[in-house]
């Protein structure tokens, strides 16, 4: 059986969308058309009786636009200030859009300590469970305002996989500015071949990760996406990388169409999420 045929049966789904997929490249301003379609797609998935969690980047980019700070590699304090302004603006926009479809959005901001601290992790898991049971759609981001290392986490690729592991999701969808996994960077090598299906993440596949990205807005390249795939698949969740240029791709993915790169779950009882997170950015 084609594993994509089972996507329609997934019950708890985490969707991650990156900064470059939410903003206009020319100005850094929010792309309201794409945001509206994204929210509509998520609401429609939720209306099918599925639980949905959105991991959304964009706070720093939005804050930079609001504060009229030119796009550049600013200081850590500048990024934190942008996040403080941008996260509020981004969440306000999400709240309004979800309300239009009679859905409730909830904000959850996480740091590395949310996972590595036993009590924080326990409370976070319970918060997610309660929100989902109440029919809310949690919107997750890194707490960039107070964090120092999370801003370099990889445009929330790793965070979305950590969330998927934490809540026991059975599907993680990474929406990015690339169609999926290639044998090489397709922007630099015209002979790079697309890989539609990955049965297992072996060393050969992991070496395809590149610590680079074609986006001037986001921070996550293929390397962070493959790290996310490792977390997700070892935690028992299938994962798909797909292009966010058209947010309607979500319902096509849920229909089981051959879109993006599919990473098959292989739950590893020996996989230690806490140790994995502790080892990040060291």
C-alpha positions as CSV (number, residue, x, y, z in Angstrom):
1,X,0.0,0.0,0.0
2,X,1.2,3.5,-0.8
3,X,1.8,5.2,2.6
4,X,0.2,8.4,1.3
5,X,-3.1,6.5,1.2
6,X,-3.1,6.5,5.0
7,X,-2.7,10.2,5.3
8,X,-6.5,10.7,5.4
9,X,-6.6,8.6,8.6
10,X,-4.2,10.8,10.5
11,X,-5.8,12.3,13.6
12,X,-3.2,14.7,15.1
13,X,-1.4,16.9,12.6
14,X,1.3,19.5,13.1
15,X,1.8,22.1,10.3
16,X,4.9,24.3,10.2
17,X,5.2,27.4,8.0
18,X,8.3,29.4,7.7
19,X,8.9,33.2,7.6
20,X,9.6,33.4,3.9
21,X,6.2,31.7,3.2
22,X,4.3,34.3,5.2
23,X,5.8,37.5,4.0
24,X,6.5,39.5,0.8
25,X,10.1,39.1,-0.2
26,X,10.3,42.8,-1.4
27,X,9.1,44.4,1.8
28,X,9.0,41.9,4.6
29,X,5.3,42.7,5.2
30,X,2.8,39.9,5.8
31,X,1.2,38.2,2.8
32,X,-2.4,38.4,3.9
33,X,-3.6,36.4,0.9
34,X,-1.4,33.4,1.8
35,X,-2.3,33.8,5.5
36,X,-6.0,33.7,4.8
37,X,-5.7,30.6,2.6
38,X,-3.5,28.9,5.2
39,X,-6.0,29.5,7.9
40,X,-8.9,28.3,5.8
41,X,-7.1,25.1,4.9
42,X,-6.3,24.5,8.6
43,X,-9.9,25.1,9.6
44,X,-11.1,22.7,6.9
45,X,-8.8,20.0,8.2
46,X,-10.1,20.7,11.7
47,X,-13.7,20.5,10.5
48,X,-12.9,16.9,9.4
49,X,-12.6,16.0,13.0
50,X,-8.8,16.2,13.1
51,X,-6.6,17.9,15.7
52,X,-4.4,20.6,14.2
53,X,-1.4,22.5,15.6
54,X,0.3,25.3,13.7
55,X,4.0,26.2,14.2
56,X,4.4,29.6,12.7
57,X,7.6,31.6,12.2
58,X,7.4,35.3,11.2
59,X,7.6,37.3,14.5
60,X,11.0,38.8,13.9
61,X,10.3,39.6,10.3
62,X,6.9,41.2,11.1
63,X,8.4,43.2,14.0
64,X,11.2,44.4,11.8
65,X,8.6,45.7,9.3
66,X,6.5,47.4,12.0
67,X,9.6,49.1,13.6
68,X,10.9,50.0,10.2
69,X,14.2,48.3,10.7
70,X,15.9,47.4,7.4
71,X,16.3,43.7,6.6
72,X,19.8,42.7,7.8
73,X,21.6,40.6,10.3
74,X,20.9,42.7,13.4
75,X,22.1,42.2,16.9
76,X,20.5,39.7,19.3
77,X,18.7,42.4,21.3
78,X,17.4,43.9,18.0
79,X,15.9,40.6,17.0
80,X,14.4,40.1,20.4
81,X,12.8,43.6,20.3
82,X,11.4,42.8,16.8
83,X,10.0,39.5,18.1
84,X,8.3,41.3,21.0
85,X,6.5,43.6,18.6
86,X,6.0,41.1,15.7
87,X,4.7,38.2,17.8
88,X,1.8,40.3,19.1
89,X,1.0,41.6,15.6
90,X,1.2,38.1,14.1
91,X,-1.0,36.6,16.7
92,X,-3.6,39.3,16.4
93,X,-3.8,38.6,12.7
94,X,-4.2,34.9,13.2
95,X,-6.9,35.4,15.9
96,X,-8.9,37.5,13.5
97,X,-8.6,35.1,10.6
98,X,-9.4,32.0,12.6
99,X,-12.4,33.8,14.1
100,X,-13.8,34.4,10.6
101,X,-14.2,30.6,10.3
102,X,-15.5,30.3,13.8
103,X,-12.4,28.7,15.2
104,X,-10.4,29.6,18.3
105,X,-6.6,30.1,18.1
106,X,-4.4,29.8,21.1
107,X,-0.8,31.0,21.5
108,X,2.0,28.8,22.9
109,X,5.6,30.2,23.1
110,X,8.3,27.7,23.8
111,X,12.0,27.7,24.6
112,X,14.6,24.9,24.9
113,X,13.9,24.8,28.6
114,X,10.3,23.9,27.9
115,X,11.5,20.5,26.8
116,X,14.5,19.8,28.9
117,X,12.9,20.7,32.2
118,X,10.7,17.9,33.5
119,X,8.0,20.1,35.1
120,X,7.9,22.5,32.1
121,X,7.6,19.6,29.7
122,X,4.8,18.0,31.7
123,X,2.9,21.3,31.9
124,X,3.4,22.0,28.2
125,X,2.1,18.5,27.2
126,X,-1.0,19.0,29.4
127,X,-1.6,22.5,28.0
128,X,-1.6,21.1,24.5
129,X,-3.9,18.2,25.4
130,X,-6.4,20.5,27.1
131,X,-6.5,23.0,24.2
132,X,-6.9,20.2,21.7
133,X,-9.7,18.7,23.7
134,X,-11.5,22.0,23.8
135,X,-11.3,22.3,20.0
136,X,-8.7,25.1,19.9
137,X,-6.0,25.4,17.4
138,X,-2.6,26.0,19.1
139,X,-0.2,28.4,17.3
140,X,3.3,27.8,18.4
141,X,6.5,29.8,18.1
142,X,9.8,30.0,19.8
143,X,9.9,32.6,22.5
144,X,12.5,34.7,20.7
145,X,11.9,37.7,23.0
146,X,13.6,36.1,26.0
147,X,15.7,33.3,24.3
148,X,19.2,33.5,23.1
149,X,19.8,30.2,21.2
150,X,16.4,29.5,19.8
151,X,16.6,32.3,17.3
152,X,19.1,30.1,15.5
153,X,17.1,26.9,15.9
154,X,16.4,26.7,12.2
155,X,13.3,28.7,11.4
156,X,11.1,26.4,13.6
157,X,11.9,23.3,11.6
158,X,13.2,21.5,14.7
159,X,10.6,23.1,17.0
160,X,7.8,21.7,14.9
161,X,9.2,18.2,15.1
162,X,9.7,18.6,18.9
163,X,6.1,19.7,19.2
164,X,5.0,16.7,17.1
165,X,7.0,14.4,19.4
166,X,5.7,16.1,22.6
167,X,2.0,15.7,21.6
168,X,2.2,12.4,19.9
169,X,1.3,13.7,16.5
170,X,1.0,11.2,13.6
171,X,1.9,13.6,10.8
172,X,4.2,16.6,10.5
173,X,4.0,18.8,7.4
174,X,6.8,21.3,6.8
175,X,5.7,24.0,4.4
176,X,8.8,25.8,3.0
177,X,10.2,27.5,-0.1
178,X,11.3,24.2,-1.7
179,X,9.4,21.3,-3.2
180,X,11.1,18.7,-1.0
181,X,14.4,16.8,-0.7
182,X,16.8,16.7,-3.7
183,X,20.0,14.9,-4.2
184,X,21.7,18.3,-4.3
185,X,20.8,22.0,-4.1
186,X,18.5,22.4,-7.2
187,X,19.3,26.1,-7.2
188,X,23.0,25.4,-7.8
189,X,22.9,22.0,-9.6
190,X,20.5,21.5,-12.5
191,X,21.2,17.8,-12.4
192,X,19.8,17.5,-8.8
193,X,17.1,14.9,-8.7
194,X,13.9,15.1,-6.6
195,X,13.4,12.4,-4.0
196,X,9.6,11.8,-3.4
197,X,9.9,9.1,-0.7
198,X,12.4,8.3,2.1
199,X,11.9,5.0,3.7
200,X,14.6,5.4,6.3
201,X,16.9,8.3,7.3
202,X,20.4,6.7,6.8
203,X,23.7,8.5,6.8
204,X,23.5,9.1,3.0
205,X,20.2,10.9,3.3
206,X,21.4,13.0,6.3
207,X,24.5,14.1,4.4
208,X,22.3,15.7,1.8
209,X,21.4,18.4,4.4
210,X,22.9,21.7,3.5
211,X,23.4,24.5,6.0
212,X,22.2,27.0,3.6
213,X,18.9,28.4,2.4
214,X,17.7,30.4,-0.6
215,X,15.6,32.6,1.7
216,X,16.7,35.9,3.0
217,X,14.0,35.8,5.6
218,X,14.1,32.4,7.1
219,X,17.0,30.7,8.8
220,X,16.3,27.0,8.1
221,X,17.9,25.1,5.3
222,X,17.6,21.4,4.4
223,X,19.9,20.4,7.2
224,X,17.4,21.6,9.8
225,X,14.6,19.9,7.9
226,X,16.4,16.5,8.0
227,X,17.0,17.0,11.7
228,X,13.3,17.6,12.1
229,X,12.6,14.4,10.0
230,X,14.8,12.4,12.4
231,X,12.9,13.7,15.5
232,X,9.5,13.2,13.9
233,X,10.0,9.7,12.4
234,X,11.8,8.4,15.5
235,X,8.9,9.6,17.5
236,X,6.4,7.8,15.3
237,X,5.2,10.5,13.0
238,X,5.3,10.6,9.2
239,X,6.7,13.8,7.8
240,X,6.2,15.7,4.5
241,X,8.3,18.6,3.1
242,X,6.3,20.6,0.6
243,X,6.3,24.0,-1.2
244,X,4.2,26.7,0.5
245,X,3.9,28.9,-2.7
246,X,0.3,27.8,-2.8
247,X,-1.2,27.1,0.7
248,X,-4.0,25.0,-0.9
249,X,-1.3,22.3,-1.1
250,X,-2.5,21.3,2.4
251,X,-5.7,19.7,1.3
252,X,-4.0,18.1,-1.6
253,X,-1.5,16.5,0.8
254,X,-4.3,15.3,3.0
255,X,-6.0,13.8,-0.1
256,X,-2.9,11.6,-0.4
257,X,-1.6,13.2,-3.6
258,X,2.1,12.7,-4.6
259,X,3.3,16.0,-3.4
260,X,6.5,16.8,-1.6
261,X,8.9,14.4,0.0
262,X,7.4,11.8,2.3
263,X,9.5,10.5,5.2
264,X,8.1,7.3,6.7
265,X,7.8,6.9,10.5
266,X,9.9,4.4,12.2
267,X,9.3,4.8,15.9
268,X,12.4,4.2,17.9
269,X,11.8,3.4,21.6
270,X,15.4,4.2,22.3
271,X,15.1,7.7,20.9
272,X,15.6,10.3,23.7
273,X,14.0,13.6,22.7
274,X,15.4,15.4,25.8
275,X,19.0,14.4,25.1
276,X,18.5,15.3,21.4
277,X,17.3,18.8,22.4
278,X,20.0,19.3,25.0
279,X,22.6,18.5,22.3
280,X,21.2,21.1,19.9
281,X,23.3,24.3,19.2
282,X,26.2,23.1,21.3
